[in-house]
Amino acid sequence: QVQVVESGGGLVQAGGFLRLSCAASGSTFGINAIAWYRQAPGKQREFVASIGRGGTTLYADSVKGRFTISRDNDEKTAYLQMNILKPDDTAVYYCKVVSPLGSTWGQGTQVTVSS
């Protein structure tokens, strides 16, 4: 079983930055990828960014050039550096860990960007 915990959310003014962390624990052997999603009020959950075992990254068009996903060498912790934040980035951010056991979601961390 894999446990996933996100942290680092908060309230920030537009133009500011935050760094989210995603820590996986438990049966973490063979984690394939870690991804960030977000869900704004009244909207569906949407993909933000992902990083694979080889370091391959993928970003949603809406965050390209502003957000950077990275991963520790132990491949159990991932980060989402969010710069030049906009009010539209306000959402609950969720981390998903993909392993041979399947996909595991965290509880989410709130990010609020004020204008």
N, CA, C and O atoms as a GROMACS GRO file, in nm:
protein
  460
    1GLN      N    1   0.084  -0.119   0.000
    1GLN     CA    2   0.000   0.000   0.000
    1GLN      C    3   0.088   0.124   0.000
    1GLN      O    4   0.194   0.127   0.063
    2VAL      N    5   0.044   0.224  -0.070
    2VAL     CA    6   0.119   0.350  -0.080
    2VAL      C    7   0.038   0.461  -0.013
    2VAL      O    8  -0.083   0.472  -0.033
    3GLN      N    9   0.105   0.541   0.066
    3GLN     CA   10   0.042   0.660   0.124
    3GLN      C   11   0.103   0.783   0.057
    3GLN      O   12   0.222   0.788   0.028
    4VAL      N   13   0.018   0.882   0.035
    4VAL     CA   14   0.061   1.005  -0.033
    4VAL      C   15   0.017   1.125   0.049
    4VAL      O   16  -0.100   1.137   0.086
    5VAL      N   17   0.110   1.214   0.076
    5VAL     CA   18   0.080   1.335   0.153
    5VAL      C   19   0.133   1.457   0.080
    5VAL      O   20   0.251   1.465   0.046
    6GLU      N   21   0.043   1.553   0.055
    6GLU     CA   22   0.084   1.679  -0.006
    6GLU      C   23   0.101   1.785   0.101
    6GLU      O   24   0.039   1.778   0.207
    7SER      N   25   0.184   1.882   0.072
    7SER     CA   26   0.201   1.996   0.162
    7SER      C   27   0.249   2.116   0.082
    7SER      O   28   0.292   2.104  -0.033
    8GLY      N   29   0.242   2.233   0.145
    8GLY     CA   30   0.297   2.352   0.083
    8GLY      C   31   0.196   2.450   0.028
    8GLY      O   32   0.232   2.557  -0.021
    9GLY      N   33   0.069   2.416   0.036
    9GLY     CA   34  -0.032   2.508  -0.014
    9GLY      C   35  -0.045   2.630   0.077
    9GLY      O   36   0.014   2.636   0.185
   10GLY      N   37  -0.123   2.727   0.031
   10GLY     CA   38  -0.144   2.846   0.111
   10GLY      C   39  -0.206   2.958   0.031
   10GLY      O   40  -0.256   2.937  -0.080
   11LEU      N   41  -0.204   3.076   0.087
   11LEU     CA   42  -0.260   3.196   0.025
   11LEU      C   43  -0.144   3.283  -0.023
   11LEU      O   44  -0.050   3.311   0.051
   12VAL      N   45  -0.153   3.326  -0.149
   12VAL     CA   46  -0.046   3.407  -0.206
   12VAL      C   47  -0.108   3.510  -0.299
   12VAL      O   48  -0.215   3.487  -0.356
   13GLN      N   49  -0.043   3.622  -0.314
   13GLN     CA   50  -0.092   3.724  -0.407
   13GLN      C   51  -0.054   3.688  -0.550
   13GLN      O   52   0.043   3.616  -0.574
   14ALA      N   53  -0.130   3.738  -0.644
   14ALA     CA   54  -0.100   3.716  -0.784
   14ALA      C   55   0.042   3.763  -0.814
   14ALA      O   56   0.086   3.868  -0.768
   15GLY      N   57   0.112   3.683  -0.893
   15GLY     CA   58   0.252   3.712  -0.923
   15GLY      C   59   0.349   3.645  -0.828
   15GLY      O   60   0.470   3.643  -0.854
   16GLY      N   61   0.297   3.591  -0.720
   16GLY     CA   62   0.382   3.526  -0.622
   16GLY      C   63   0.413   3.382  -0.658
   16GLY      O   64   0.388   3.337  -0.769
   17PHE      N   65   0.470   3.311  -0.560
   17PHE     CA   66   0.510   3.173  -0.585
   17PHE      C   67   0.482   3.086  -0.463
   17PHE      O   68   0.473   3.134  -0.350
   18LEU      N   69   0.471   2.958  -0.490
   18LEU     CA   70   0.457   2.855  -0.387
   18LEU      C   71   0.530   2.730  -0.435
   18LEU      O   72   0.549   2.710  -0.554
   19ARG      N   73   0.569   2.649  -0.340
   19ARG     CA   74   0.629   2.519  -0.373
   19ARG      C   75   0.552   2.410  -0.301
   19ARG      O   76   0.548   2.407  -0.178
   20LEU      N   77   0.493   2.321  -0.377
   20LEU     CA   78   0.420   2.209  -0.321
   20LEU      C   79   0.511   2.087  -0.314
   20LEU      O   80   0.598   2.067  -0.398
   21SER      N   81   0.487   2.005  -0.212
   21SER     CA   82   0.561   1.880  -0.197
   21SER      C   83   0.464   1.764  -0.195
   21SER      O   84   0.351   1.776  -0.147
   22CYS      N   85   0.509   1.652  -0.247
   22CYS     CA   86   0.431   1.528  -0.247
   22CYS      C   87   0.522   1.418  -0.198
   22CYS      O   88   0.621   1.385  -0.264
   23ALA      N   89   0.490   1.360  -0.084
   23ALA     CA   90   0.573   1.255  -0.027
   23ALA      C   91   0.499   1.123  -0.028
   23ALA      O   92   0.386   1.112   0.022
   24ALA      N   93   0.563   1.022  -0.086
   24ALA     CA   94   0.506   0.888  -0.089
   24ALA      C   95   0.576   0.801   0.014
   24ALA      O   96   0.697   0.812   0.034
   25SER      N   97   0.499   0.716   0.080
   25SER     CA   98   0.555   0.624   0.178
   25SER      C   99   0.482   0.490   0.168
   25SER      O  100   0.380   0.477   0.099
   26GLY      N  101   0.536   0.391   0.239
   26GLY     CA  102   0.476   0.259   0.232
   26GLY      C  103   0.544   0.175   0.126
   26GLY      O  104   0.666   0.171   0.120
   27SER      N  105   0.465   0.109   0.044
   27SER     CA  106   0.518   0.022  -0.062
   27SER      C  107   0.556   0.105  -0.184
   27SER      O  108   0.485   0.106  -0.285
   28THR      N  109   0.667   0.175  -0.172
   28THR     CA  110   0.706   0.271  -0.276
   28THR      C  111   0.799   0.213  -0.380
   28THR      O  112   0.844   0.285  -0.470
   29PHE      N  113   0.830   0.084  -0.371
   29PHE     CA  114   0.920   0.026  -0.469
   29PHE      C  115   0.859   0.033  -0.608
   29PHE      O  116   0.743  -0.003  -0.628
   30GLY      N  117   0.938   0.080  -0.702
   30GLY     CA  118   0.893   0.080  -0.840
   30GLY      C  119   0.796   0.189  -0.878
   30GLY      O  120   0.718   0.173  -0.972
   31ILE      N  121   0.799   0.301  -0.806
   31ILE     CA  122   0.711   0.412  -0.845
   31ILE      C  123   0.746   0.454  -0.987
   31ILE      O  124   0.862   0.481  -1.018
   32ASN      N  125   0.646   0.459  -1.072
   32ASN     CA  126   0.669   0.491  -1.212
   32ASN      C  127   0.662   0.640  -1.240
   32ASN      O  128   0.746   0.695  -1.312
   33ALA      N  129   0.565   0.704  -1.183
   33ALA     CA  130   0.546   0.846  -1.212
   33ALA      C  131   0.473   0.912  -1.096
   33ALA      O  132   0.402   0.848  -1.019
   34ILE      N  133   0.493   1.041  -1.086
   34ILE     CA  134   0.420   1.123  -0.990
   34ILE      C  135   0.361   1.240  -1.068
   34ILE      O  136   0.428   1.304  -1.148
   35ALA      N  137   0.236   1.265  -1.042
   35ALA     CA  138   0.167   1.370  -1.117
   35ALA      C  139   0.092   1.463  -1.023
   35ALA      O  140   0.052   1.424  -0.913
   36TRP      N  141   0.075   1.585  -1.067
   36TRP     CA  142  -0.007   1.684  -0.996
   36TRP      C  143  -0.132   1.713  -1.078
   36TRP      O  144  -0.126   1.729  -1.200
   37TYR      N  145  -0.242   1.720  -1.008
   37TYR     CA  146  -0.370   1.760  -1.066
   37TYR      C  147  -0.426   1.872  -0.978
   37TYR      O  148  -0.379   1.894  -0.866
   38ARG      N  149  -0.525   1.940  -1.029
   38ARG     CA  150  -0.591   2.042  -0.948
   38ARG      C  151  -0.739   2.045  -0.979
   38ARG      O  152  -0.784   2.009  -1.088
   39GLN      N  153  -0.814   2.090  -0.880
   39GLN     CA  154  -0.959   2.101  -0.898
   39GLN      C  155  -1.006   2.232  -0.837
   39GLN      O  156  -0.997   2.253  -0.716
   40ALA      N  157  -1.058   2.317  -0.922
   40ALA     CA  158  -1.113   2.444  -0.877
   40ALA      C  159  -1.261   2.425  -0.843
   40ALA      O  160  -1.323   2.330  -0.891
   41PRO      N  161  -1.317   2.512  -0.763
   41PRO     CA  162  -1.460   2.499  -0.725
   41PRO      C  163  -1.549   2.495  -0.848
   41PRO      O  164  -1.539   2.580  -0.936
   42GLY      N  165  -1.636   2.395  -0.853
   42GLY     CA  166  -1.730   2.384  -0.964
   42GLY      C  167  -1.671   2.331  -1.092
   42GLY      O  168  -1.741   2.325  -1.194
   43LYS      N  169  -1.545   2.292  -1.090
   43LYS     CA  170  -1.480   2.242  -1.212
   43LYS      C  171  -1.429   2.101  -1.192
   43LYS      O  172  -1.414   2.054  -1.079
   44GLN      N  173  -1.402   2.034  -1.304
   44GLN     CA  174  -1.347   1.900  -1.296
   44GLN      C  175  -1.200   1.904  -1.261
   44GLN      O  176  -1.131   2.003  -1.284
   45ARG      N  177  -1.152   1.794  -1.206
   45ARG     CA  178  -1.010   1.783  -1.177
   45ARG      C  179  -0.934   1.781  -1.309
   45ARG      O  180  -0.974   1.714  -1.404
   46GLU      N  181  -0.824   1.856  -1.314
   46GLU     CA  182  -0.747   1.864  -1.437
   46GLU      C  183  -0.599   1.837  -1.412
   46GLU      O  184  -0.546   1.864  -1.304
   47PHE      N  185  -0.535   1.785  -1.514
   47PHE     CA  186  -0.393   1.754  -1.509
   47PHE      C  187  -0.313   1.882  -1.506
   47PHE      O  188  -0.346   1.980  -1.574
   48VAL      N  189  -0.205   1.882  -1.425
   48VAL     CA  190  -0.116   1.998  -1.418
   48VAL      C  191   0.023   1.962  -1.470
   48VAL      O  192   0.074   2.028  -1.561
   49ALA      N  193   0.083   1.859  -1.413
   49ALA     CA  194   0.219   1.822  -1.452
   49ALA      C  195   0.249   1.681  -1.404
   49ALA      O  196   0.185   1.632  -1.311
   50SER      N  197   0.346   1.617  -1.467
   50SER     CA  198   0.388   1.484  -1.424
   50SER      C  199   0.538   1.467  -1.450
   50SER      O  200   0.597   1.536  -1.532
   51ILE      N  201   0.596   1.372  -1.377
   51ILE     CA  202   0.736   1.338  -1.396
   51ILE      C  203   0.751   1.187  -1.387
   51ILE      O  204   0.699   1.124  -1.294
   52GLY      N  205   0.822   1.129  -1.485
   52GLY     CA  206   0.841   0.986  -1.489
   52GLY      C  207   0.972   0.944  -1.426
   52GLY      O  208   1.049   1.029  -1.380
   53ARG      N  209   0.997   0.814  -1.423
   53ARG     CA  210   1.117   0.760  -1.358
   53ARG      C  211   1.243   0.813  -1.424
   53ARG      O  212   1.342   0.835  -1.355
   54GLY      N  213   1.243   0.834  -1.550
   54GLY     CA  214   1.361   0.885  -1.619
   54GLY      C  215   1.372   1.035  -1.614
   54GLY      O  216   1.463   1.093  -1.674
   55GLY      N  217   1.281   1.098  -1.544
   55GLY     CA  218   1.283   1.243  -1.536
   55GLY      C  219   1.204   1.313  -1.645
   55GLY      O  220   1.205   1.436  -1.654
   56THR      N  221   1.137   1.236  -1.727
   56THR     CA  222   1.056   1.297  -1.832
   56THR      C  223   0.940   1.375  -1.772
   56THR      O  224   0.866   1.323  -1.688
   57THR      N  225   0.924   1.497  -1.815
   57THR     CA  226   0.819   1.582  -1.759
   57THR      C  227   0.715   1.617  -1.865
   57THR      O  228   0.742   1.618  -1.985
   58LEU      N  229   0.596   1.645  -1.816
   58LEU     CA  230   0.485   1.684  -1.902
   58LEU      C  231   0.406   1.791  -1.828
   58LEU      O  232   0.386   1.781  -1.707
   59TYR      N  233   0.361   1.893  -1.902
   59TYR     CA  234   0.290   2.004  -1.839
   59TYR      C  235   0.162   2.036  -1.916
   59TYR      O  236   0.155   2.020  -2.038
   60ALA      N  237   0.064   2.082  -1.842
   60ALA     CA  238  -0.054   2.138  -1.907
   60ALA      C  239  -0.015   2.271  -1.971
   60ALA      O  240   0.071   2.343  -1.920
   61ASP      N  241  -0.078   2.303  -2.081
   61ASP     CA  242  -0.044   2.428  -2.150
   61ASP      C  243  -0.061   2.550  -2.059
   61ASP      O  244   0.013   2.647  -2.071
   62SER      N  245  -0.158   2.544  -1.970
   62SER     CA  246  -0.189   2.659  -1.886
   62SER      C  247  -0.080   2.692  -1.785
   62SER      O  248  -0.078   2.801  -1.728
   63VAL      N  249   0.012   2.597  -1.761
   63VAL     CA  250   0.115   2.619  -1.660
   63VAL      C  251   0.256   2.618  -1.718
   63VAL      O  252   0.352   2.645  -1.647
   64LYS      N  253   0.269   2.586  -1.844
   64LYS     CA  254   0.401   2.580  -1.907
   64LYS      C  255   0.473   2.714  -1.893
   64LYS      O  256   0.416   2.820  -1.916
   65GLY      N  257   0.599   2.704  -1.854
   65GLY     CA  258   0.678   2.825  -1.836
   65GLY      C  259   0.665   2.890  -1.700
   65GLY      O  260   0.744   2.978  -1.664
   66ARG      N  261   0.566   2.845  -1.623
   66ARG     CA  262   0.546   2.901  -1.488
   66ARG      C  263   0.568   2.798  -1.379
   66ARG      O  264   0.619   2.830  -1.271
   67PHE      N  265   0.529   2.673  -1.405
   67PHE     CA  266   0.541   2.567  -1.307
   67PHE      C  267   0.653   2.472  -1.347
   67PHE      O  268   0.677   2.448  -1.466
   68THR      N  269   0.722   2.417  -1.246
   68THR     CA  270   0.826   2.318  -1.270
   68THR      C  271   0.807   2.202  -1.174
   68THR      O  272   0.796   2.220  -1.053
   69ILE      N  273   0.804   2.082  -1.229
   69ILE     CA  274   0.792   1.962  -1.146
   69ILE      C  275   0.930   1.899  -1.136
   69ILE      O  276   1.005   1.894  -1.234
   70SER      N  277   0.963   1.850  -1.018
   70SER     CA  278   1.092   1.784  -0.997
   70SER      C  279   1.073   1.669  -0.899
   70SER      O  280   0.966   1.650  -0.842
   71ARG      N  281   1.180   1.592  -0.882
   71ARG     CA  282   1.168   1.470  -0.803
   71ARG      C  283   1.300   1.445  -0.733
   71ARG      O  284   1.407   1.467  -0.790
   72ASP      N  285   1.293   1.397  -0.608
   72ASP     CA  286   1.414   1.360  -0.536
   72ASP      C  287   1.477   1.237  -0.599
   72ASP      O  288   1.412   1.162  -0.672
   73ASN      N  289   1.605   1.218  -0.570
   73ASN     CA  290   1.675   1.101  -0.625
   73ASN      C  291   1.614   0.970  -0.576
   73ASN      O  292   1.620   0.868  -0.646
   74ASP      N  293   1.554   0.973  -0.457
   74ASP     CA  294   1.492   0.849  -0.407
   74ASP      C  295   1.360   0.821  -0.477
   74ASP      O  296   1.299   0.716  -0.457
   75GLU      N  297   1.316   0.914  -0.559
   75GLU     CA  298   1.194   0.902  -0.639
   75GLU      C  299   1.068   0.882  -0.556
   75GLU      O  300   0.966   0.835  -0.607
   76LYS      N  301   1.075   0.918  -0.429
   76LYS     CA  302   0.957   0.906  -0.344
   76LYS      C  303   0.894   1.041  -0.315
   76LYS      O  304   0.782   1.048  -0.265
   77THR      N  305   0.963   1.148  -0.346
   77THR     CA  306   0.914   1.282  -0.319
   77THR      C  307   0.922   1.365  -0.446
   77THR      O  308   1.021   1.364  -0.518
   78ALA      N  309   0.815   1.436  -0.471
   78ALA     CA  310   0.812   1.525  -0.588
   78ALA      C  311   0.770   1.664  -0.543
   78ALA      O  312   0.706   1.682  -0.440
   79TYR      N  313   0.808   1.760  -0.624
   79TYR     CA  314   0.780   1.900  -0.592
   79TYR      C  315   0.715   1.968  -0.712
   79TYR      O  316   0.737   1.930  -0.827
   80LEU      N  317   0.637   2.067  -0.682
   80LEU     CA  318   0.581   2.150  -0.787
   80LEU      C  319   0.611   2.295  -0.752
   80LEU      O  320   0.549   2.353  -0.663
   81GLN      N  321   0.707   2.352  -0.822
   81GLN     CA  322   0.740   2.493  -0.802
   81GLN      C  323   0.647   2.575  -0.890
   81GLN      O  324   0.646   2.559  -1.012
   82MET      N  325   0.570   2.661  -0.828
   82MET     CA  326   0.471   2.739  -0.901
   82MET      C  327   0.507   2.886  -0.892
   82MET      O  328   0.505   2.945  -0.784
   83ASN      N  329   0.541   2.944  -1.004
   83ASN     CA  330   0.580   3.085  -1.012
   83ASN      C  331   0.476   3.164  -1.090
   83ASN      O  332   0.394   3.108  -1.163
   84ILE      N  333   0.483   3.294  -1.074
   84ILE     CA  334   0.393   3.386  -1.145
   84ILE      C  335   0.249   3.336  -1.132
   84ILE      O  336   0.178   3.320  -1.231
   85LEU      N  337   0.208   3.312  -1.011
   85LEU     CA  338   0.075   3.256  -0.987
   85LEU      C  339  -0.034   3.355  -1.026
   85LEU      O  340  -0.018   3.477  -1.013
   86LYS      N  341  -0.144   3.299  -1.074
   86LYS     CA  342  -0.257   3.379  -1.118
   86LYS      C  343  -0.380   3.337  -1.038
   86LYS      O  344  -0.385   3.226  -0.986
   87PRO      N  345  -0.479   3.424  -1.028
   87PRO     CA  346  -0.603   3.385  -0.958
   87PRO      C  347  -0.664   3.257  -1.016
   87PRO      O  348  -0.726   3.179  -0.943
   88ASP      N  349  -0.648   3.235  -1.146
   88ASP     CA  350  -0.701   3.113  -1.208
   88ASP      C  351  -0.631   2.987  -1.160
   88ASP      O  352  -0.681   2.877  -1.183
   89ASP      N  353  -0.519   3.000  -1.093
   89ASP     CA  354  -0.449   2.884  -1.039
   89ASP      C  355  -0.509   2.839  -0.906
   89ASP      O  356  -0.470   2.736  -0.852
   90THR      N  357  -0.603   2.916  -0.854
   90THR     CA  358  -0.667   2.879  -0.728
   90THR      C  359  -0.740   2.746  -0.742
   90THR      O  360  -0.826   2.729  -0.829
   91ALA      N  361  -0.705   2.653  -0.655
   91ALA     CA  362  -0.763   2.518  -0.662
   91ALA      C  363  -0.708   2.434  -0.548
   91ALA      O  364  -0.615   2.475  -0.478
   92VAL      N  365  -0.767   2.318  -0.531
   92VAL     CA  366  -0.705   2.216  -0.446
   92VAL      C  367  -0.613   2.135  -0.536
   92VAL      O  368  -0.654   2.085  -0.641
   93TYR      N  369  -0.489   2.123  -0.495
   93TYR     CA  370  -0.390   2.052  -0.574
   93TYR      C  371  -0.370   1.912  -0.516
   93TYR      O  372  -0.346   1.895  -0.396
   94TYR      N  373  -0.381   1.814  -0.602
   94TYR     CA  374  -0.370   1.674  -0.562
   94TYR      C  375  -0.248   1.610  -0.627
   94TYR      O  376  -0.214   1.639  -0.742
   95CYS      N  377  -0.185   1.522  -0.553
   95CYS     CA  378  -0.074   1.445  -0.605
   95CYS      C  379  -0.120   1.302  -0.630
   95CYS      O  380  -0.192   1.244  -0.549
   96LYS      N  381  -0.077   1.246  -0.742
   96LYS     CA  382  -0.107   1.108  -0.774
   96LYS      C  383   0.023   1.034  -0.795
   96LYS      O  384   0.108   1.076  -0.873
   97VAL      N  385   0.038   0.923  -0.725
   97VAL     CA  386   0.157   0.839  -0.738
   97VAL      C  387   0.118   0.711  -0.811
   97VAL      O  388   0.025   0.641  -0.771
   98VAL      N  389   0.190   0.683  -0.918
   98VAL     CA  390   0.164   0.564  -0.998
   98VAL      C  391   0.273   0.461  -0.973
   98VAL      O  392   0.391   0.488  -0.993
   99SER      N  393   0.232   0.343  -0.928
   99SER     CA  394   0.328   0.237  -0.896
   99SER      C  395   0.271   0.106  -0.948
   99SER      O  396   0.160   0.101  -0.999
  100PRO      N  397   0.349  -0.003  -0.935
  100PRO     CA  398   0.296  -0.134  -0.976
  100PRO      C  399   0.169  -0.173  -0.903
  100PRO      O  400   0.094  -0.260  -0.949
  101LEU      N  401   0.143  -0.109  -0.788
  101LEU     CA  402   0.022  -0.140  -0.712
  101LEU      C  403  -0.099  -0.061  -0.763
  101LEU      O  404  -0.212  -0.085  -0.721
  102GLY      N  405  -0.075   0.032  -0.852
  102GLY     CA  406  -0.183   0.114  -0.904
  102GLY      C  407  -0.159   0.261  -0.878
  102GLY      O  408  -0.046   0.303  -0.853
  103SER      N  409  -0.267   0.340  -0.882
  103SER     CA  410  -0.256   0.484  -0.859
  103SER      C  411  -0.311   0.517  -0.721
  103SER      O  412  -0.415   0.466  -0.679
  104THR      N  413  -0.239   0.604  -0.652
  104THR     CA  414  -0.280   0.647  -0.518
  104THR      C  415  -0.283   0.799  -0.515
  104THR      O  416  -0.189   0.866  -0.557
  105TRP      N  417  -0.392   0.853  -0.464
  105TRP     CA  418  -0.409   0.997  -0.455
  105TRP      C  419  -0.388   1.044  -0.312
  105TRP      O  420  -0.417   0.973  -0.215
  106GLY      N  421  -0.336   1.166  -0.300
  106GLY     CA  422  -0.329   1.230  -0.171
  106GLY      C  423  -0.459   1.302  -0.139
  106GLY      O  424  -0.553   1.300  -0.219
  107GLN      N  425  -0.463   1.366  -0.022
  107GLN     CA  426  -0.584   1.435   0.022
  107GLN      C  427  -0.598   1.574  -0.039
  107GLN      O  428  -0.706   1.633  -0.037
  108GLY      N  429  -0.489   1.626  -0.092
  108GLY     CA  430  -0.494   1.757  -0.155
  108GLY      C  431  -0.446   1.868  -0.063
  108GLY      O  432  -0.449   1.856   0.060
  109THR      N  433  -0.401   1.975  -0.124
  109THR     CA  434  -0.359   2.095  -0.051
  109THR      C  435  -0.414   2.217  -0.123
  109THR      O  436  -0.406   2.227  -0.245
  110GLN      N  437  -0.471   2.308  -0.047
  110GLN     CA  438  -0.538   2.424  -0.104
  110GLN      C  439  -0.437   2.531  -0.144
  110GLN      O  440  -0.349   2.568  -0.066
  111VAL      N  441  -0.453   2.580  -0.265
  111VAL     CA  442  -0.376   2.695  -0.312
  111VAL      C  443  -0.474   2.805  -0.349
  111VAL      O  444  -0.564   2.785  -0.431
  112THR      N  445  -0.457   2.920  -0.288
  112THR     CA  446  -0.545   3.034  -0.317
  112THR      C  447  -0.459   3.152  -0.360
  112THR      O  448  -0.367   3.192  -0.290
  113VAL      N  449  -0.491   3.205  -0.477
  113VAL     CA  450  -0.417   3.319  -0.531
  113VAL      C  451  -0.510   3.439  -0.536
  113VAL      O  452  -0.611   3.438  -0.607
  114SER      N  453  -0.476   3.541  -0.462
  114SER     CA  454  -0.560   3.661  -0.457
  114SER      C  455  -0.515   3.761  -0.562
  114SER      O  456  -0.397   3.770  -0.596
  115SER      N  457  -0.611   3.836  -0.612
  115SER     CA  458  -0.579   3.934  -0.718
  115SER      C  459  -0.544   4.070  -0.660
  115SER      O  460  -0.514   4.163  -0.735
   0.00000   0.00000   0.00000
